[in-house]
Amino acid sequence: MTLLCFNPDHDICLADGGTHVTPPKMAALFAQQCAWIMAWCYREGYVLCSHPQPSLPQGAVAVSDIQGLPVDRVIAWGWDATQRQRCIDLGISPTLLPTTQYIEQLRQWQHRTTAAEAMRQLVGQIPSALFPEVPQALSSLEDAEQYLSTHGDVLFKAPWSGSGQGLRPVTRTLSDNDRGWVLNTIQRQRCVMAERRLDVVQDFAVEYLVDSQRVEKVGYSLFTTQGGAYKSNLLLSDDAIRQQLSTFVPLTLLDEVETFLEEWFARHLDTYQGPLGVDMLVYRTPDGHYGLHPLVEFNFRHTMGWVAHTLRQQHPEWDGKRFAVEFGDAEQFLSQPHHILLTPVNAATRYCCSIRY
């Protein structure tokens, strides 16, 4: 049977690279209280959580200890050295887990320079005035200051970061705190990524499933963020999402981007296995037109967009509803009308996943 591990601190652990990373308190709380989201996606298996709750999806069983259980497969939200060690500490055989060499390769793929290089190749092959400039990897404070003086309004990013973390918007000049952040990022992660800040109109993603034999497009994700952090997904068919996107950018261009990406994955990800999300966005240009950022970042892990797409496939009656990750308390979660809770709620709950009408 499959062991399902929800480890949303994956991006933090991957950035660190170590085998015993202690996640921030709230990240650990989120992991425990929303662990059931993996069961909604996979329908059956052992859901790993410290405080087991009654099963919600059929076929899923909550466990805090795997001793004596017939575990023959492990699926994690994302693989990193810490998650691998957690599984070993539970008693999982290393033969069921990714190797340390594979995880280090995955870590290098996730470094934002990989996505920047892929985008550089993409815009070279598909010239379009709708694309923004390719993000730049800067290796010194002087380079960061020069980039900022040229572009004026800049978004700096830590190369290993995700879920709204590691983003630093700066306008015109670097403050002392900004300088410290840039220098620290360069020292820890080899460089800092820089790109012109865009007026975002719509975030979306294309979700894939990749293994050594094939690159399979799973579908689209239309989502919202707040401060760069994920908030919710609109549950729509792929055709409906494409129809919405067509009001901003030509679908022929999006199709060309997807064809490039699938060929690029086949050439460069010969050993990767698992879900892969490609974040994109529509932005408004200074003259009031729309542009397409074809490759904001790669996510070599499960994503909430992947979850949302899976939920809509399994529950077509939820079409047009919204899948949300919420922070609050039990009273707030239980009192909201037109609300389907996907994760257990009790007096201690601070995070929950839900379908909102």
Salt bridges, closest charged atoms under 4 A:
ASP9 OD2 - ARG86 NH2 2.62
ASP11 OD2 - ARG301 NH2 3.21
ASP80 OD2 - HIS10 ND1 2.83
GLU117 OE2 - ARG120 NH2 2.51
GLU133 OE1 - HIS151 NE2 2.95
GLU133 OE2 - ARG196 NH2 3.14
GLU145 OE2 - ARG179 NE 3.21
ASP153 OD1 - ARG197 NH2 2.74
ASP176 OD1 - ARG179 NH1 3.27
ASP178 OD1 - ARG168 NE 2.90
GLU195 OE1 - LYS157 NZ 3.36
ASP199 OD2 - ARG284 NH1 3.20
ASP211 OD2 - ARG214 NH1 2.57
GLU216 OE1 - ARG214 NH2 3.08
ASP238 OD1 - HIS309 NE2 3.43
ASP255 OD1 - ARG242 NH1 2.88
GLU258 OE1 - LYS217 NZ 2.71
ASP287 OD1 - HIS289 ND1 3.04
GLU297 OE1 - ARG112 NH1 2.72
GLU317 OE2 - HIS315 ND1 3.13
ASP319 OD1 - ARG312 NE 2.75
GLU326 OE2 - HIS339 NE2 2.89
GLU326 OE1 - ARG356 NH1 3.31
